[in-house]
């Protein structure tokens, strides 16, 4: 089942997510829907708050959106090490028509549990490191808009307000 993507400036995107206490059948079902949604929307990562769930859960596939060969499900992920610095252009399913350069760690180590509750540790670099940092930011209530400069953010907020006004006028 495809899930609706929560869009900026929805306040749920700015909230810190709760830890997942246990892996339940309902959580596994949610994971399946998140994976389907991520792939259908041509994403390489999706965090639970992006579909309106305030829990620490992400799906990631750095081979996507076309190949789909390296799916990772991470429950309660946290970055435990990071080194170096790298700047890259990022976009987000929750922030349409917006991208910005973000300085991130070049290499990160993330610890989490998989969908079966088993502990996993991932040492990542390159695109995978960027994706992990981006999705974990979502779990902490941070979007790419928060990384943008004041001017770029103000221009995007103005664009969002215009879209809303046009949509409201069209519905009236």
SULKA-V295710 format. One record per pair of residues at least 24 apart in sequence whose C-alpha atoms are under 8 Angstrom apart, sorted by the first residue. I is the first residue (numbers start at 0). J is the second residue. D is the distance in Angstrom with one decimal. If there is no record, write none. Layout:
BEGIN
i=<I I>
j=<J J>
d=<D D>
END
This chain:
BEGIN
i=<0 0 0 1 1 1 1 1 2 2 2 2 3 4 4 4 4 4 5 5 5 5 5 6 6 6 6 6 7 7 11 11 11 11 12 12 12 12 12 12 13 13 13 13 13 14 14 14 14 15 15 15 15 16 16 16 16 16 16 16 17 17 17 18 18 18 19 19 19 19 19 21 22 22 22 27 30 30 33 34 38 38 38 40 41 42 43 44 44 44 45 46 46 46 46 47 48 48 49 49 53 54 55 56 57 57 59 59 61 61 61 71 72 72 73 73 73 73 74 74 74 74 74 75 75 76 76 76 76 76 77 77 77 77 78 78 78 78 78 79 79 79 79 80 80 80 81 81 81 81 82 82 89 90 91 94 94 97 98 99 99 99 99 100 101 101 101 103 103 104 104 105>
j=<32 35 36 32 33 35 36 39 32 33 36 50 50 49 50 51 92 93 48 49 50 51 93 49 92 93 94 95 93 94 48 51 53 140 48 49 137 140 141 142 137 139 140 141 142 53 138 139 140 53 138 139 140 48 53 54 55 138 139 140 53 54 55 54 55 75 54 55 56 74 75 116 114 115 116 114 58 72 58 58 63 64 67 92 65 92 130 130 131 134 134 134 135 137 138 138 137 138 93 137 138 138 138 138 134 135 130 131 126 127 130 113 113 114 111 112 113 114 111 112 113 114 116 111 112 109 110 111 112 135 109 110 111 135 107 108 109 110 132 107 108 109 110 107 108 109 105 106 107 108 106 107 143 143 143 143 144 155 143 143 144 146 147 147 143 146 147 129 132 128 129 129>
d=<5.4 7.1 7.6 6.1 7.6 6.4 5.0 7.9 6.7 7.0 5.9 6.4 6.0 5.6 5.0 7.7 7.2 6.3 7.6 5.0 5.4 6.2 5.8 7.5 7.7 4.4 5.9 7.6 5.8 5.5 6.6 6.7 7.5 7.8 6.0 6.8 6.8 5.5 7.1 7.2 7.8 7.6 3.9 6.0 7.6 7.6 7.7 6.7 4.4 7.4 5.8 4.4 4.8 7.5 4.7 4.7 5.6 5.3 6.3 7.4 6.2 4.8 5.9 5.9 5.3 5.8 6.2 6.2 7.7 6.9 6.4 7.7 7.0 6.9 6.4 6.9 7.6 7.7 7.1 6.4 7.5 6.1 7.9 7.7 7.4 7.1 7.3 6.5 8.0 6.6 6.5 5.6 7.6 6.4 6.9 7.6 6.8 6.8 6.4 7.7 7.8 7.3 5.8 7.7 6.6 7.7 7.3 7.5 6.6 5.6 7.5 7.7 5.6 6.0 5.7 5.7 5.2 7.0 5.6 5.0 6.0 6.9 7.9 5.4 6.6 6.4 5.6 4.2 7.2 7.0 5.4 5.6 6.5 7.1 6.7 5.8 4.4 6.5 7.8 7.5 5.7 5.7 6.8 5.5 5.0 7.2 7.3 5.5 4.2 6.4 5.4 6.6 7.4 7.3 7.3 7.8 7.8 7.5 7.6 7.1 7.8 7.8 6.2 7.5 7.8 6.5 7.6 6.8 7.5 7.6 7.7 7.7>
END
